[in-house]
Amino acid sequence: MTLKFPTTIELKEKLSLPKPWDIIVIFILNILIAIPIFLIAHQNFIDLEWPIHLDRILLFIVIIAGIQLLLQLVKTIIVLVIFMYLVVLFIGTVIGNYGFVRVFEDYRYMIYSMSENPNPQDLIIAKLLPFPNKSKIIDAVDFSNPKVRNFALSATRKNFNPTNQKGNKRLMIQCFAVFKEINSFSKNSIYGWMPITS
């Protein structure tokens, strides 16, 4: 019995999506990639001040067309990479690590931050650079985590005298109360406040 390896054409057919779906998946991926690239281009290219921002509309169309062309050229590999990415995110979601929700929140934060920043490319570079204890810090500030919330409440009760302050002043005082508690932990260790999420 001999092993028969699939040819390149057979392998390409097995890895590719059926005809209408491959275009839809690539277009969605195109939009997700094009938005941050457009924000970078928008901030760095000179505004020609055309009526109804026609220069920005053309810029977005050129970016979409260029990315679409690139993705079409490598669509077989892209489908495989997207499948592997979704599997990793699914596993991350199941075990409570980096999953679909975190990806959505990171993307939303990135788009929001880039739209307000004069140098949006710096945000992407900062995201890609290695950061020590990044996951621990992200977990330590996750306000949906009950341990983080309980820590914030106990720090606020300990370091905050209830006064008649309302609104933003009250919130600011509560933030300083939490900071004071974290600062007292960090005197012993630079990451002394991290174990609250363990």
N, C-alpha and C positions, 0 to 999 in steps of 0.2 A: 504494500500500500504506500503510495507516494502522497506527500503533502502538496496541495495545489494552492499557491499563493494568489490572491486576487490581483487582477491587473489594476492599473491606475484608474481606468475608466470605471471598472466595477466598484472599486473602493470609493470613488467620487460619488457614484450613484447611491451607495449605501449610506454615506455620510450626509448627503444633501436632503433637505426638506422637500415635501411635495410642492408643486409649482406655485400655487398662490401664497403659501405660508412663508416661503423663503424671502419673497419680496416684502411681506409685511414685517417679518422679524428684522430684516436688514434696515427697513425704513425706521422702525422704532429705535433701533440701536443708533441709527444715523442722527435722529433728533436728540437723543440723550447725549451724544458726543458733540453735536453741533452747538447746542445752547452754551456750554462753557466756552467753547472756542469763539463763538460770536461775541460773548461778553468781553473776552480778552481783546479781540479785534476792535470792537466798538470803543473800548477805552483807549486803545493805542493808535488808532488811525485818525487822521485829521477829519473833523466834521466839515463836509463841504456845504452844509446848510442848504441843501436842495429842498424844494417844497415837499411837504408830507413825508419828510425823511426818506426820500427815494434812494439816497446813497446807502443808507443802512439796510433798506429792503433788498437792494441789489447785492450788498455784502453778504447778507444772510443766505440769499439764493445761491451765490457762488460757493459759499462754505458748504451748504447742503449738497450741491451738485458734486463738489470735489470729494466729499466724504462718501457719498453714494457710489461714485465711481471706484474709489479705493475698496470699499466694502464688497462691491460686486466682483472685483478681481480676486479677492481672497474669501469668497463666501463659503467654500467648503470647510476651510479651517475655522472660520468664524462660527459656523454652526456647532462644530465640535467643542470649541472653546466656551461658547455660551452654555452648552449642555453641561460641561464640567463645572462651570461657574455656578450654575443653578443647583447642581448636586452638592457642591461645597457649602453654598448658602443654606440649603435645606438641612444639611447635617449640623451646621452652626446654629440654626434656629432650634432644632430638636434638642441639642445638648446645652442650649442657653448661652452660646458664644456669639460671635459676630454673624448675624443672620440677615434676613430680608428687611426687618424693621430697622436695624442699624444702618443698612445700606441706604434705605429710603431717607432716614434722618440725616445721614452724612451728605447725601446728594442735595437735599433741600437746603441744608445749612450752607453748603458750598455755593449754590446758586444765589441764595440770599446775600451771602457775604460778598460774592463777586460783583453783584449789581451795585453794592454800596462802596466798593473799594476802587480807588483810582488805578491800582496795580493788581488786577485780579490774578495774573499769572503767579504772583508771589504766594497766594493761598494754595494753589495746586502744588507748587514746589514744596511749601511747608508741609502739606499733607503727605507727600512722597518721601520726605527726608525721615531717617530713623529718629525715633524719640524714645528715650529710656522710660520704661514703666508706663507706656502710653495706655495700654489696656487697663492697668490698675487705676490710673488717674480718671479715665473715662468712666469706669465702674464707680469710682468714689464720688463722682459728681452727678450720677444718674438719679435724678429726683424721683423717678418712679420706683426705685428700689426702697422697700420699707425700712431697711437698716439705715440708709442715708437720710430718709425723712425723719426717722426717730432720733438720729444723732442731731439733726438740725433743730428739731423741737426741744430736745434736752439742752442744747447749747443756748438756744434762745431763752428758755426759762431760767437758766443759770445766770446768764450775763445781760439780761434785758429787764429793766424795771418798767412794768406797764404804766404808761402815762396816757395822756389824752391825745397823743400823736395819732394822726390818721393818714391813710394814703401812702404817698411816696416816702414821706419822712419816716413813717413807721416801718416800711419795708427796708429802708436804708439802715435804720437802727438794728433791725433783726439781722441783716446781712453782716453788719459789724460785730454783732454778738456771736454769730457763727464763726466769723474770721478770728475773733479773739480766742475762741475755744480751739480752733485748728492751730493757731499760733502757739498756744500753750503746749499742745502736743508736739509741735515741730521743734521745740527747744531741745527735746530729748533725741529726736531723730528727724532727718530731713523729710522722710516719708512716714513719720509717726502716725499720721492720721489715716493712712491707707487701710489698716486692718478692719475698719468699720464695715467693709463690704464682704469680709471673708466669712 
